[in-house]
Amino acid sequence: MRQNFNKKVGVSLYYFYFDSGTTNTRACLLKDRTIICRGDIPVGSRDSALHQDRTVLISALKQLYDQLLTKSGITDTQIAEIYMSGMISSPSGLKEIEHLSTPVDFKKLKSSIVVYYEGQFFQRNVHIIPGIKTLPQGTTASVDTVVNANNMRGEETELLGILHRCPGLASGRSIILLPGSHTQAAFLLDGTIENISSTITGELYHALAGHTILGSSINGEKCTELLPNMVCMGYDIVHRYGFNRALYVVRSMDLFAGSTLAERRSYLEGVINGGVMDAIVSVTQDKPATIAVAGPHMQYEIFSAFADKLFPQFKITEVPVTPSFPFAVEGFLSLMEQ
């Protein structure tokens, strides 16, 4: 069933929005573009997958919903509609919904929102924003073509928020980079998402820091300066000697080179994030492009270091992050407004 927006002239309504990921879920109660109340829980689709039971996630969402409504002094009957995005549409989410196939623009995403009646906990309709993939609908990849398969769930809504905040990115060609546990690069033409490149980044860094001998060489004080020359050195070493050797160099820097923590961390960021740049180049074929980094300022510094020394064809810009008003919430509201 497809979405029909219910607009009541002169009536001010509450809306509820869930952004549910693999390990965490964020929720907002909104009215007139204002966040009335917000909350988050360390529960995501992974929990349902581990228990092989979708209700693990759904019941947690309902508890969060009830908590925020109680905190705000309103009832379920005052909520006009509930919207959800992210891993909620995955096999371990609320309801599995096939990704939309690229290209995807605002109109296509909005018209593809699915209305699903959840009868066990919410006992009402919820509106699910689907994800996006680079495969045709109803098809799968082979082992020979799977390298071209990329997908996102949740980031599509963030992208709408970014375009709403930075409308200049919806004109001509642009690349929007969403760093995180994994990094998504979205390739846009006049606001239409034409392609995606998905890579493992932050999750890999934390795995190395927490579960390998490299942890003793990169853990320590919370924040250190990012050194562009060391970022580029990481990129150079991984291409000259391979990924495995490049990782071990972090340890050698600690044991034998008298390096600083900032040098080792910056180097490792270059090793890990250099692959993101390689993936982007494989799509752009070295053509000039603007890359807008929508994430922590350090991520902007990392990709600026690459562009300044190694990839002069790219112009790096920074999308301002507003923690009090996330991209996903702004994207959801843009869907509601137009």
PyMOL commands that set and color helices and strands:
alter all, ss='L'
color gray80, all
select helices_A, chain A and resi 45-51+55-72+76-78+87-89+106-111+146-148+155-165+167-170+202-211+215-218+228-241+243-256+261-284+297-309+327-337
alter helices_A, ss='H'
color red, helices_A
select strands_A, chain A and resi 14-20+25-31+34-41+79-86+100-101+114-118+124-128+132-133+151-152+173-178+182-189+192-200+289-293+314-318
alter strands_A, ss='S'
color yellow, strands_A
deselect
rebuild
show_as cartoon
